[in-house]
Amino acid sequence: MSKNREKGEGEKPIVILIGTEGRQTEPQYFNVVINRKRIRQRANVKVIGALGQHKQLIDEIVILRANKARDLGLVESDVECWAVCDKDTMTCSLSELQEYARSKGVLLAFSNPCFELFILQHLTRSAHNGSVRELEVKITTELKKINRGLSYNKSDLTWFDQMVDSDPQVLERAIQNSSHLEDPDNTPYLTVHHLLIRLLEMST
C-alpha cells in the first residue's frame, strides 16, 4: 500500500514547507502559530530558516521540496512551498521575483520594507514606512501599551506566543490590518498574511 493510500480513500497528505530568509524572527513566528493552532495535527508542515535571500531562497526551498517529496513518496507538486522574504537588499524587482517564484511553483510571502511591518499589524493597523530600526521602535511603543516591561527583540517572540494564547482574535486582526497593504505599486506592501490565512485553514 502506498503512503498516500494509508491516509484513506486515496487522500494525499497536506505537506507544506516554509522557507525564510531570517534565522530567528520568521521561524519563531510561524512555529508559534503552528504550535498554538495545532496545525501539525492536520498537516505535515516544516519551517526552515536562514535559506538565503530572494531567488536563492526560492532555489533552496525547491531542493528541499524534491527531498521531501521523495521521502514521503509524493510528486513534487504535492508539496506546497512558501518563501518568506522582504525587500531588504533585494537586487531584482518585485515583479521579477514574483515571476521567478511562479516559474518554480513557489508561493511568496513578502514584506516591504521588512517582516517587522507584518509583526506590527498584530498590534495596530499601520502603514508606517520606516527603516527596520524605526519599525522595531514602533513595535516596542505598541507593546508597552500592553505591558510597560515589554520591548521588541527579534530573537524573542515570547510575548507573541502568549498573545496568541490569550487573545484569540489577534491573528485575524493582523490579517485584516495587513489586507490594507496589498497594492504592489505602493510601499509598504504585504502578502505574508496570505501564508497566515493558509495555515489557519488547517487549525484545529
C-alpha positions, -999 to 999 in steps of 0.1 A, spaced: 0 0 0 14 34 -9 18 61 17 -9 81 0 -33 52 4 -26 50 41 -45 83 45 -76 65 33 -95 67 1 -65 80 -18 -64 112 1 -30 129 -1 -14 143 30 -11 181 33 26 188 32 39 224 35 74 237 35 80 273 47 115 287 39 126 320 54 155 344 50 158 351 87 171 326 112 152 339 142 121 361 139 103 345 110 108 308 121 98 317 156 67 335 144 54 307 122 63 280 147 42 298 174 12 299 150 17 262 140 21 251 176 -7 272 192 -32 263 165 -22 227 165 -17 227 127 6 197 127 -24 176 137 -37 182 101 -6 189 81 30 179 77 44 214 80 80 225 85 97 259 88 133 262 77 152 294 84 183 310 70 180 297 35 194 328 18 176 357 2 151 361 -27 160 339 -57 184 319 -36 157 313 -10 134 300 -38 161 277 -52 168 263 -18 131 256 -10 128 238 -44 157 215 -34 140 208 -1 107 201 -18 123 175 -40 138 158 -10 105 159 10 85 145 -19 110 117 -23 109 109 14 71 108 15 66 90 -18 48 121 -33 53 140 -65 69 174 -60 37 193 -69 21 177 -38 45 196 -16 33 232 -11 62 257 -8 63 292 6 92 316 5 91 343 32 112 372 22 114 410 23 126 440 3 159 443 22 189 441 -1 168 428 -30 186 433 -63 157 424 -86 123 439 -90 93 426 -71 76 416 -104 108 397 -114 109 379 -81 72 370 -83 77 356 -118 107 336 -107 88 321 -78 58 313 -101 81 296 -125 94 274 -97 59 266 -82 67 285 -50 44 309 -32 57 343 -19 50 357 15 65 391 10 72 422 32 82 456 21 102 470 38 106 442 63 90 414 83 86 438 113 59 456 93 38 424 94 46 419 132 33 455 138 -1 447 122 -8 423 152 -6 453 175 -21 481 154 -31 489 118 -2 508 104 12 518 71 44 530 87 71 531 60 103 534 80 136 515 84 138 482 103 150 501 134 121 526 132 96 497 129 113 480 159 108 511 179 72 514 168 65 478 178 81 484 212 58 515 216 28 494 210 40 466 233 44 490 261 8 499 259 1 463 268 28 459 294 53 486 303 80 459 307 78 447 271 102 457 243 107 442 209 136 417 204 140 399 171 153 368 188 125 366 214 88 364 205 76 351 238 51 380 240 36 369 207 33 333 219 15 345 250 -7 369 229 -19 341 206 -29 321 237 -46 349 255 -62 369 226 -80 345 202 -86 373 176 -51 386 173 -42 367 141 -75 376 124 -68 413 132 -34 410 118 -48 396 86 -74 424 84 -48 451 90 -24 436 65 -51 434 38 -49 472 35 -13 469 23 -17 446 -7 -10 471 -35 24 461 -50 28 495 -65 29 511 -31 52 509 -1 46 495 25 34 462 9 25 429 25 15 394 14 27 375 44 -8 373 57 -17 350 28 5 324 44 -11 330 78 -45 326 62 -34 293 46 -21 280 80 -53 290 98 -73 270 73 -57 239 89 -60 250 126 -79 227 150 
